[in-house]
Amino acid sequence: MLNFLRHCLLITAPCLITSTAIAENWPSWRGPAGTGVSSEKNLPTEWSPEKNVAWKLPLPGPAGATPVVWGDRIFLTSVNEAGELLLIAVDTSGKPLWQQVVASGNQNARGDEGNSASPSPVTDGKHVWAFMGEGTLACYTVDGAEVWKKNVQDSYGKFSIQFGMSSTPVLEDGVLYLQLIHGEGDPKTREAVVAAIDGASGKQVWKVDRPSDAEAENEHSYASPVLYRDGKTRLLLSHGADVIVAHDLKDGHEVWRCGGLNRRDDTVLPYDPTLRFVASPAVSPGLIIVPSAKQHPVIAIRPDGAGDITSVASKHVWTWKRTPDVPSPIILDGLVYLCMENGNLTVLEAESGAEVYSQATHRQRHRASPVYADGKLYLTARDGRVTVVQSGREFKLLATNDLGEDQSASPVISGGTIYLRTFKTLWAIRNK
């Protein structure tokens, strides 16, 4: 703790600047509504290590987890040199507040692709929950007091997933929802579950099996569950093992499922045993955009199905030939934005699937999911370069910004500030 607090001395002088904007909380990985969309205004378009940096804070180690913000507090997970998995609290002026060792035994995945601090935390302003890739799920008060802690492998089976568990829980009405899609072998015996856990006590609310006929690497999912909300309709969407499944929030029972993302009857594009899902679905009222992986399709479906809707034409809106491999889509103002792994930005009409444009941006791996605010899309590449594009039907490149540090976490927007979590630093980017 002492070493991390000493980092406070390295915070740049502009940290004394405070935001006058009314902060919109960013309580989870995909923002206020879980869609990657912020209503904040007056955000910076351009920045560099010397421009529009309110403050920066060195971190004890790398991670791909996106920070979350509530009020004047930022929470993020990380690893340190000792292999400990940490939950860190920082205030919005850049001052470290506290840190907790949630677990130990970090494992890196594919060299520079991730580690056991890949799932993002979630907060409701009173508590913050951290889930680590080795299975520890813990609840703390926003002041850092531990409320409860447990390893979900004790309840839901030992993880068997090639590159580590990276799924981020979602929170709704005080309940945490987890998808743990992993395992190998006989689909009747492997461990793949969706669970609801009471946020206050850590006790299980319900658990349901998540069966599929996926094979090989496809039995592993790195995607995160998503909540669909539209009036009285609320569904938990679990995504992985070749299918998307809608669950009832009260008891977890399966409402509908949709396959067709990894086709077994297609002679042109046969079944791919390496088609693990990473990107999560995107939602808007009446529409769900479902990515697959690699060179397979993205599909648009209606949320009001029942049973197996794979071949139910009335529930399928359109299919697009290419999908984001890792970044999750955004639906906004009648358009769907797809940030491809190679940096291509493809924009489709939400109701027809017709291509509006497809344009190359920065040619580098894109692992972070895009976010939107103030008429702008922010696309983050693995080398840390953030491309800012005007939203809408016409491609307009506004800026390309480089802090010179690798990054796989998605940007966070709150209080007139863009927070960028690189492998070395937490940056606060703000118009001066």
N, C-alpha and C positions, 0 to 999 in steps of 0.2 A: 504493500500500500504506500509506504513512504517513497519508494522510487517513482511510482506513478504520480504521486502528488508533486514530486519535484519537477515533473514535466510542466506543471503550471507555470513555472518560471520561464518556460520557452514560448508561452503564448505571445503572439505578436501584440504590439502596443495597441493596434486598432481595436482590440477586444473591448475597449472602454466605450465604443460606439454601441448604443442600444437601438433596437428597432422600435419605431413608432407605430408600426402596423399592428392591427389586431390579429393575433396569431390564430391560424386555423390548425388544430391539432393534427398530427400525423401519427395515429396510434398503432398502425400495423404496417407490414411490408408494402402494401399497395395503397396506403393513404387513407383518407377520411372515410370513403365508402368502399374501399377495397377494389377500386377501379383504376388506380394510377392517375387520377384527375384531382387537381387542386383548384380552388376558387380564388387563390391569392393573386394580387396584382402588384405592379411596380417591382417586378423581379429583374435581376440583372440578365442581360443577354451576353455580355462579354466579361471575361475575367482572365487573370493570369496570376502567377505567384506574387506579382507586384500590384495587381489591379483588382479592386472590389473584393479584397479579402478582409473580412471583419476580424477574424482570428483564425488561428490554426493550433491544433493540439496534437502532439506526438502520441501515438498509441503503443501499447506494450507488445503488439504483434499483429499479424495479418488476419483477415477474415472477409468473407463475402456477405455477411449478414448486413442488412439494411438497418440503420438506426431508427428509433421511433421517438416522437416528440409529443409531450403533453405540457401545455403551459410553458413554464420556464425551465423544463427539465428534458434532457436528452438521455436515452438509454440505448446502449449498444453492447454487443457481445464481442469477445476477442479471445485470442490465446496469448500466452506469454512464453518466454524462452524455456520455462520449466515444464511446458506442456499442460499447464492449467487452463481451464476454460472459465472465462471471466464474464460477469455482468458488470458493466461500468455505468455510472451516472455522472453526467456533466450538466452544468447549468448553461443557459443559452448565451451567457457572456464568455463561455469557454473555460470556466473554472471547474476542475474535477471535484465532485462531491463525495462519492464513495465507490468502492468496488467490492464485489463478492466473488469468491472462488465457488463456482457452481459445481464443477466436477474436475477431474483430471484424466489424463490419458488421451491427449489430442492425437488424431491421425490425419495426415495430409492425404489428399486425393489427387492423383494424376499430376504430381509435381506442383504446378501453379494453379490448379483448377479449384481447389477448395480445401476445407478442413472441417474439424468437428464443431466449429463455431459458425457453420453456414446458415442454420435456421435463424430467422430474425425474431427478436422479442416482440411482445405485444403488451399494451398498457391500456388501462381505463382511467388513469389519472389518480387512482388510489393504490393500485397494485401494478406490478410489472411481472410478467411471466417470461422465463427463459427456457428454451428447449435446446439441448445440445445433441450433436450427432451420435454420441455414444449412449443416448437414451435418457439422460437425466432431464426431468421436467421440474422446474422449481418456481415458487411464487415468493415475491418479496414485496414489502411495502415500498412506496416511492422514496422513503427515507432509508431504505437498505436493510430493514429487519426481515429475516427469513420467516415466512409463514408456514410453508411446507415444502418438502422435496421428496421425489421418488424417481426411480428408474423404470420407465414404462416397459422395458424388456422383461421385467419380473412378472408383469401382468399379461403382456401381449406377444411374448416369444422373443427369442434371441434374434437380433437383426442379421439378416443375410442379404446384403445389398452391396454391389460391387464398389461403388465410390462413396459410400457413407450416407447415412440418413440426413437429408437436407430439407425436408418438408417443414414449412412454418405453420404452426397452429393458427386458427382464426378464433376470434372471441365474439360471442353474441349473447346478450342478456346474462352475463356472468358465467357463461359456459364456454370452455375451451373445446374445440373440435380438432381432432388429429386424424390424418390418414397415414397409415403405416403399411405401405404396399411393398412387400419384399418377400424373399424366400425363393426356394428352388424345388423342382420336382413335382410330385403329384399335387394338382390344384386342390384336392380334397383334404390334404394334410398340411400344406404349407401355411405359414403364418402371414396373413394379409388381412388387416382389420381397419375399420373406421371406429373411432371411439369419441365419446363425449365425457368430459371431466369437469366437475364442479370447480370453478375457479377459486372459490373461497376456501374449500376444504381439501381439494385434491382427490376427492372420492369419485369413483366412476358413476356416471349417470346412465350410460348405456354403452354397449359394444356390439357391433355386428361384423360378421365375416364379410370379406370383400372378394368373392370368387371370380375367376375368369379362366379362360383356356389359353392365356398367354404362355409363351415359351421362352426359355433361355434368358437373355438379358432383359427382355420385355417384362419379366415378372417384377422388375425393380422400377419404382417410380421416384423421381426427384422433384416432381411437381408439388404444389401446395394446394390444399382444399380452398374452395371459393364459396362464398355465400351469395345466393341469388335472392333478391328481395324485390317484390313488386306487389304493392298493396298488401293483401292478406297472405299472399303466397311467399313462403320462405323455404328455400331448399339448400341443403349442403351438397356441393358438387365435389366428388372425389374423382381424381383424374390419374389414370395409369393402368398398366397391364392391358393395353390395347383398347380400353373403353373409358367412357365417362359415365358416371353413375350419379343420379340424383337421390339423396336420402332425405327422409322426413326428419326435421330437427327434434321432434319430441321423443322418438324412440329409435331412430336410425334406420327404419325399414326402407328397403329399396323402392322408390317410386317409379323410376324408369332407368334404362341404360341404353347407351348408343355406341355401337362399334363402327366398323367401316373405316377406321383410322389406319389399320394395318391389314390390308385385304389378303384373304386366303384364296380367293377365286379369280385373281387378276393375273393374266398371263404376261401383261406388259410390266406390271409392278408387283412381283410376287411377295409372299410373306417375308418380312425382314426380321430376323431373330435378334437384331441389335437396336430395335426401335424403342428404346426407353424414353419415356416422356419426361421433359424438364419444364417446359413452358406451361403455365397454368391458364385455364380458360378466362375469357373476359365476358362480362355480363352487362346488359342494359335491359330496361323493361321490354319483355316480349322477345328477347334475342340472347342467345349464348354463342359466342365464338369459341370454337374448340380447336386448338392447335394439336398437331401430332409431333413429328420430329423428322429431322434430316430432309429427305426429298419427297416426303409423303404429304397428303393434303391437309388443309384447314377446312373445317366445315362450320356452317351456321345452322343452328337448330332452334326450334321453339321450346320453351320450358314447360309446356303444359301436357306433356306426354304421359303414357302409362305403359308399364311393361317394357319389352324390348322394342325400341323404336328405330333400330338400325335400318330397317327396310320400309319404314312408314313414311311415304312420300310427303304427307301433309305436315310432318314435323321437320322436314329438311328444307331449308330456305335456299341454300346454295353450297357449292363446293369449289374451293380454290386450289389450284395445282401445287402451290408452294406454301410452306409453313415456316414460321420462325422456329428455330431449333431450341433455343434457350429463352430469349426475351418473350415476355407475355404480351399479348395484344392490348390495344386500347380502342374502345368504342366511344366516339364523341361526335355530336352534332350530325348524325346520319352517316358518318364515315368510320371505317375500320382501319387502324394503323398497325402495320406489321413491320417490325424491325427485324430484318433477317440477320443471321449470324455474320455474314460478310459485310454488313453495314448498309445494304440496300433498304430503302424505305419504300414499302408498297402500300398504297392507299386504295381501298375498295369502297364502293357504296354499300352501306350496311344492309339494305333491303334487297338488293339485286346481286351483290357480289361482283358487279362490273368494275373493272380496273379504272381508277381515276388517273393514277400515275405510278411508276416504279422508277426510283432514282437512286443512284449510288451516292453514298456519303463517304465517311472515313473507312478506308479498306483495312479493317482489323477485326479480330474476333469481337463480337458483341455478346456479353454474358449478362449484363444488367438489363432490367426491363425499362422501357421508356416511361417517362412521366410527362404530364401536361400541366401547364399553368399559364395564364396571362397571354393566351394566343400563341403559345410556343410549345414545341415538343423538344424534350431534352433526351438525346440518344447517347449512351455512355459506352465507349469501347473498352476492351480489356487493358489497353495501354493507358487508360485514364483520360483520353481525349473525349470531350463532350461536344457533340454537334447539336447546334440549336437551329431548328427548322420552324418556319411559320406554319401553323395549322391551316387546314383548308384544302381546297381542291387544286391549288396551284403550288408547285414546289418552289420554295424560296429559302435558300440557305442564308441564315442570319449571322451565324458566327461559328467558329470552331475554336474551342478553348482547351488549353493543355496545362495541367499542373505538374507534369513530369513525373507522375507516380502511378503505378498500376492500380487498377480498380475493377472489382466485379460486383460491388454493391450498387443497388439502384439509388438514384438521387432522392432526397427528402426535401420537402418544401413546407416551411412553417414560419410565420412571423416575418414575412418579407425576406426570408433568408433561404438560400439553397444550401443544404448540408451534403457534402460529399465525403464519403468514407473510403479513403484509399487504403492500400495495404500498410501504409506507414502513419497516416495522419487523418484526423477529423478536421475538415475545412468548413468554415462558415463563409459563404459568398453572399454579399449584400451590396446593393447600390449605396454609395456614400452620399 
